[in-house]
Amino acid sequence: MNKKERNLMRLAVIVLSLIGGGFWGRFFTVQPARASEVGLSAGSALAPAVTDEDVLAILRTENLQLVDKEGKLRASLSASSNESSVALTLSTIKGRTCMILHGSYEGYPGLLFSGEGGTLAELSFETSGMPSLALSDAQGKIRNLLRLEPDGNALLAMQDDKRIARVLFGRVTPATAGASKELPLASLVLCGQDEKIIWKAP
């Protein structure tokens, strides 16, 4: 085969390749693989660079969920249907809720930590707008309550399993115990099962 014939053969191969590529391209489209499909993470040196066109300025949704590799729900950010509150919920690998950060329409936020039996600790705001911290037992019953009164004074209450305050420390008022009058700021009060004071100081 002389030089002219070889050049004609090469030209024929190029033309056939172009025709064949266009023909098969009409029926088959190769999709680029995502980074997650080839085992690349966002911080990988081989991961594609994120451009401004890939970033959304605003993402609007009522419920955003995060799942692990097995598809189990681990966290969610959601707004209630009546738009009265929004909550960030974290779950364990077994599906049990372990923490909730929420905000109500009144503007009062709250933070809850949960165990096997229910809520173990809750930091929230009462209707008066003052903060309170509640600690619960394994059954979810509040046993210790620390709250700040509107006048700025604090009150610590220790309750039994029937939610009866047995020990009170702080500014004790007739509304919080069976006192005939408001006691001094640093008062220690012990109550019986009938919620009546059995000992106090001063």
NORHUGI-V384359 format. One record per backbone hydrogen bond with DSSP energy under -0.5 kcal/mol. NH is the residue of the N-H (numbers start at 1). CO is the residue of the C=O. E is the energy in kcal/mol with one decimal. If there is no record, write none. Layout:
<<NH/CO/E> <NH/CO/E>>
This chain:
<<6/2/-2.0> <7/3/-1.9> <8/4/-1.9> <9/5/-2.1> <10/6/-2.1> <11/7/-2.1> <12/8/-2.0> <13/9/-2.0> <14/10/-2.0> <15/11/-2.2> <16/12/-2.5> <17/13/-2.0> <18/14/-2.0> <19/15/-2.4> <20/16/-2.8> <21/17/-2.5> <22/18/-2.0> <23/19/-2.0> <24/20/-2.5> <25/21/-1.8> <26/22/-0.7> <26/23/-0.9> <27/24/-1.1> <28/24/-2.2> <31/29/-0.6> <37/34/-0.8> <38/34/-0.9> <38/35/-0.7> <39/36/-0.6> <40/35/-3.4> <44/41/-1.5> <47/44/-0.8> <51/49/-0.5> <54/51/-1.3> <55/52/-0.8> <60/58/-0.5> <61/59/-0.5> <64/77/-2.8> <65/63/-0.5> <66/75/-3.2> <68/72/-2.0> <71/68/-1.9> <74/66/-3.0> <75/66/-1.6> <76/89/-2.2> <77/64/-2.8> <78/87/-2.4> <79/62/-2.1> <80/85/-2.4> <83/80/-1.9> <86/103/-1.8> <87/78/-2.8> <88/101/-3.1> <89/76/-2.8> <89/87/-0.6> <90/99/-2.7> <91/74/-3.2> <92/96/-2.8> <95/92/-1.8> <98/90/-2.7> <99/90/-1.5> <100/112/-2.1> <101/88/-2.7> <102/100/-0.5> <102/110/-2.4> <103/86/-2.2> <104/108/-1.5> <105/84/-1.1> <107/104/-1.7> <109/107/-0.6> <110/102/-2.5> <111/123/-2.7> <112/100/-2.7> <113/121/-2.7> <114/98/-1.9> <115/118/-3.5> <120/113/-3.2> <121/113/-1.8> <122/134/-2.2> <123/111/-2.9> <124/122/-0.6> <124/132/-2.3> <126/130/-2.6> <129/126/-2.4> <132/124/-2.5> <133/146/-3.4> <134/122/-2.5> <135/144/-2.9> <136/120/-2.9> <137/141/-2.2> <140/137/-1.9> <143/135/-2.9> <144/135/-2.0> <145/157/-2.8> <146/133/-2.9> <147/145/-0.5> <147/155/-2.2> <148/131/-2.2> <149/147/-0.5> <149/153/-3.6> <152/149/-2.4> <155/147/-2.3> <156/169/-3.0> <157/145/-2.9> <157/155/-0.5> <158/167/-2.8> <159/143/-3.4> <159/157/-0.5> <160/164/-1.9> <163/160/-2.0> <165/163/-0.5> <166/158/-2.9> <167/158/-1.7> <168/189/-2.7> <169/156/-2.5> <170/187/-2.3> <171/154/-1.4> <172/170/-1.1> <172/184/-0.6> <176/173/-1.3> <177/173/-1.4> <178/195/-0.8> <179/177/-1.7> <183/172/-2.5> <187/170/-1.5> <187/185/-1.0> <188/201/-3.3> <189/168/-3.0> <190/199/-3.1> <191/166/-2.7> <192/196/-2.4> <195/192/-2.0> <198/190/-2.9> <199/190/-1.5> <201/188/-2.0>>
